[in-house]
Amino acid sequence: MIPYGRQDIIQADIDAVVEVLQSDFLTQGPMVPRFEEAVSAKVGAKHALAVNSATSALHIACMALGLEQGDWLWTTPVTFVASANCGLYCGARIDFVDIDPRTYNLCPLALEEKLIAAERAGILPKVLVAVHLSGQSCDMQAIYALSQRYGFKIIEDASHAIGGKYQGEYIGNCRFSDITIFSFHPVKIITTAEGGMALTNSDQLAKKMNLHRSHGITRDQSLMTHPSDGPWYYQQVELGYNYRMTELQAALGMSQLTRLDRFVARRHELAKRYDELLTDLPVTTPWQHPDSYSGLHLYVIRLQLEMINQTHRQVFEALHAAGLGVNLHYIPVHTQPYYQRMGFNAGDFPEAERYYAEAISIPLFHSMTDVQQEEVIQILDKVLS
Ligand SMILES: *Cc1c(COP(=O)(O)O)cnc(C)c1O
């Protein structure tokens, strides 16, 4: 089986983790801050906070932005459920903005329309989660301009996009957002097993996220209500969680980070080859905006079903049976039972649903060989013709 994605672990990664295992600190030592500094320097953000998952990063980001009961969070329906669930954790309500049929990202025109209607109804969102699907940046300049006009905060869910660029700069620098989050799950571009990170240029948001990832406890005198009782002293000033990343994970992340650019470059080589080799098949290959240098976490094809004598499901099953670990990213969140119970219905976001009816993620990972890629093409060719 050729998987749709997989991690790359080399001896240097293993050595880095073993070294930490033999050191004094398994958690709350020097590796996590080192990893944070390395990522923030790499992408050009002032602060980076490592946590145990991107889901946790989304949660502390929402909390730091003050999202709470009575507020609204908007995001795209074509994402992993975590991009929306983070709002529910804070007691906020969720709504979705339909996708652009070319990039499959949240559509800025649909966003503007929805904002105009929401302003009239007096229910503007407090937070927008912009998801860079497959690693291609959303149209952040347009989204940022709307945030200035309508007063919402922006979280970039860049779980797919570390190592990618927007307008020539690394995604994660928060030029057009308040906070950007990365995921280091093994299927993503670099991994720490489980893990995530929140980046920001705001000192205040960084301070808040730092509190929220560790019980709301601080040793920072400037955050305390009265002078310290002594060297042992700390205060709990907020209700936080234990979302900390371990030293082992940070060591693995540091080691992986040194190969990030190579990983993404190889993904581009493979994607370019797919673009060329798939031209004669009845599929739509991923369109890339000229402002985007994608992280290319995924390579999503859309079936031109009118030209194929099989259903989407039949094609998917035939590819699987032939040894391709294909996948589908994503089932539109508003069609999940949990969200349907909040009142969403099939038909609410037609572009997202059309995408879901045609999309298949085919194998793409940077250690994929040319031979493996040819095998993928041959199988696609056989199944689709
Ligand atoms: C993977 C993913 C997440 C969650 O990441 P974890 O690190 O597994 O919590 C959130 N959003 C998107 C778009 C993802 O792909």
The ligand as a Tripos MOL2 file, in Angstrom:
@<TRIPOS>MOLECULE
LIG
   15    15     1     0     0
SMALL
NO_CHARGES

@<TRIPOS>ATOM
      1 C1         -4.2840   18.0960   11.4470 C.3       1 LIG1
      2 C2         -5.1000   19.3140   11.5080 C.ar      1 LIG1
      3 C3         -5.4950   19.9120   12.7110 C.ar      1 LIG1
      4 C4         -5.2510   19.2760   14.0500 C.3       1 LIG1
      5 O1         -3.9420   18.9560   14.2450 O.3       1 LIG1
      6 P1         -3.4910   18.0910   15.5150 P.3       1 LIG1
      7 O2         -2.0440   18.4440   15.6700 O.co2     1 LIG1
      8 O3         -3.7050   16.6700   15.1330 O.co2     1 LIG1
      9 O4         -4.3160   18.5140   16.6700 O.co2     1 LIG1
     10 C5         -6.1980   21.0910   12.6770 C.ar      1 LIG1
     11 N1         -6.5100   21.6750   11.5070 N.ar      1 LIG1
     12 C6         -6.1800   21.1190   10.3280 C.ar      1 LIG1
     13 C7         -6.5470   21.8190    9.0690 C.3       1 LIG1
     14 C8         -5.4790   19.9170   10.2960 C.ar      1 LIG1
     15 O5         -5.1810   19.3540    9.1360 O.3       1 LIG1
@<TRIPOS>BOND
     1     1     2 1
     2     2     3 ar
     3     2    14 ar
     4     3     4 1
     5     3    10 ar
     6     4     5 1
     7     5     6 1
     8     6     7 2
     9     6     8 1
    10     6     9 1
    11    10    11 ar
    12    11    12 ar
    13    12    13 1
    14    12    14 ar
    15    14    15 1
@<TRIPOS>SUBSTRUCTURE
     1 LIG1         1 GROUP 0 **** ****
